[in-house]
Amino acid sequence: MPDALKLFASTPKGMEQLLADEIKQFGGFHMNPVRAGVEFTGTLETAYKLCLWSRIANRVLLPLPSFEAKTPEALYDGIQKTDWSQHMSPEGTMAVDFNISRSKINHSHYAALKVKDAVVDQFRDKYDLRPSVDT
């Protein structure tokens, strides 16, 4: 299927199978119900339909690549490996919300700043522009 995306829809615990059935009605496939959500494959159109019409999904998310980051520098480097121009424009606005649990990086505000810096630096280096940052 062209333009198929790996997506995740969150839902209250216990509603996962109902959400999987609903996702199928909106064109999703390869559903994998997990705790408090469903991993699935679908198109951007499927994601939009879920956002607009789902009575069960709380959010529809496009997971980004994951990586291990034991230091703030490793976090910055890992964020730099994603091509952020595929997800937003340099004229856009972004906000970074960061939660930490069981991590060697122990200050969530500092970690959020490292993420923001990595994204902004990538746009500045590539386009000589930078997105605005909501705080």
matplotlib code that plots the C-alpha trace (Angstrom):
import matplotlib.pyplot as plt

x = [0.0, 1.5, 2.1, 1.3, 2.4, 2.9, 0.6, -0.6, -4.0, -4.4, -7.6, -8.7, -7.6, -10.1, -11.2, -8.4, -10.3, -13.2, -10.7, -9.1, -12.5, -13.1, -9.7, -10.5, -13.7, -11.7, -9.2, -6.5, -4.9, -2.4, -3.9, -2.0, -4.0, -1.7, -2.3, -4.2, -3.9, -3.6, -0.6, -1.7, -0.8, -2.8, -2.6, -2.6, -6.3, -6.9, -5.3, -7.3, -10.6, -9.8, -9.0, -12.3, -14.7, -13.4, -15.5, -12.9, -9.4, -8.0, -5.1, -3.6, 0.2, 2.9, 5.7, 9.2, 12.4, 13.5, 17.1, 19.0, 20.4, 22.3, 23.6, 22.2, 24.7, 23.5, 19.9, 20.9, 22.7, 19.7, 17.2, 19.5, 19.2, 15.5, 14.7, 12.4, 11.5, 9.3, 7.3, 7.2, 8.3, 10.9, 8.2, 6.2, 5.9, 6.9, 6.5, 8.5, 7.0, 9.4, 8.8, 11.6, 11.4, 14.3, 16.8, 20.3, 19.2, 17.6, 16.3, 13.3, 13.5, 17.1, 16.3, 13.5, 15.9, 18.3, 15.5, 14.5, 18.1, 18.6, 15.5, 16.1, 19.8, 18.9, 16.5, 19.0, 21.8, 19.6, 17.4, 19.0, 15.6, 14.4, 10.9, 9.4, 9.3, 6.4, 7.4]
y = [0.0, 3.4, 5.9, 3.4, 4.7, 2.9, 4.7, 4.5, 5.5, 5.9, 4.9, 4.3, 0.9, -1.9, -0.2, -1.5, -4.2, -1.8, 0.8, -1.9, -2.6, 1.1, 1.6, -1.3, 0.5, 3.7, 1.7, 0.7, -2.7, -4.8, -3.8, -4.7, -3.9, -3.0, -1.6, 1.7, 1.8, 0.2, 0.0, -0.1, 0.6, 3.1, 6.1, 9.8, 9.8, 7.0, 9.0, 12.1, 10.1, 8.8, 12.2, 13.6, 10.7, 8.3, 8.0, 5.8, 7.1, 9.8, 10.7, 9.4, 9.5, 9.0, 7.4, 8.8, 6.7, 5.7, 5.5, 5.2, 8.4, 8.1, 11.7, 15.0, 15.0, 11.6, 12.9, 15.8, 13.6, 11.1, 14.0, 15.3, 12.0, 12.6, 14.7, 17.2, 18.9, 15.8, 16.7, 20.5, 23.6, 26.1, 28.7, 26.6, 26.6, 23.7, 22.8, 20.2, 18.3, 15.9, 13.2, 11.3, 7.9, 5.6, 7.7, 8.8, 12.2, 13.5, 17.0, 17.1, 20.8, 20.5, 17.5, 19.4, 22.2, 19.8, 18.4, 22.0, 22.9, 19.9, 20.6, 24.3, 23.8, 21.4, 23.9, 26.7, 24.7, 23.5, 26.5, 29.4, 29.7, 28.4, 27.5, 29.4, 27.6, 27.7, 27.5]
z = [0.0, -1.0, 1.8, 4.6, 8.0, 11.3, 13.7, 17.3, 18.7, 22.4, 24.3, 27.9, 29.2, 28.4, 25.1, 23.0, 21.0, 20.4, 19.0, 16.8, 15.3, 14.8, 13.2, 10.7, 9.7, 8.9, 6.7, 9.1, 9.1, 10.9, 14.2, 17.4, 20.6, 23.4, 26.9, 26.5, 22.7, 19.3, 17.0, 13.4, 9.8, 7.8, 5.5, 6.5, 5.4, 7.9, 10.7, 9.8, 9.7, 13.2, 14.5, 13.2, 13.7, 16.3, 19.4, 21.1, 20.3, 22.5, 20.2, 16.9, 16.9, 14.3, 16.3, 15.5, 15.4, 18.9, 20.2, 23.4, 24.9, 28.1, 28.0, 26.9, 24.0, 22.9, 23.0, 20.8, 18.4, 18.2, 17.6, 14.8, 12.9, 12.2, 9.1, 10.8, 7.5, 6.9, 10.0, 10.1, 8.2, 9.4, 9.5, 11.9, 15.7, 17.9, 21.5, 23.3, 26.3, 27.9, 30.6, 32.2, 34.0, 34.8, 32.9, 33.4, 32.0, 35.2, 34.4, 32.1, 31.4, 30.3, 28.1, 26.5, 25.7, 24.1, 21.9, 20.9, 20.2, 18.0, 15.9, 15.6, 14.8, 12.0, 10.4, 10.8, 9.2, 6.3, 5.5, 7.5, 9.2, 12.5, 13.8, 16.7, 20.0, 22.4, 26.0]

ax = plt.figure().add_subplot(projection="3d")
ax.plot(x, y, z, "-o")
ax.set_aspect("equal")
plt.show()
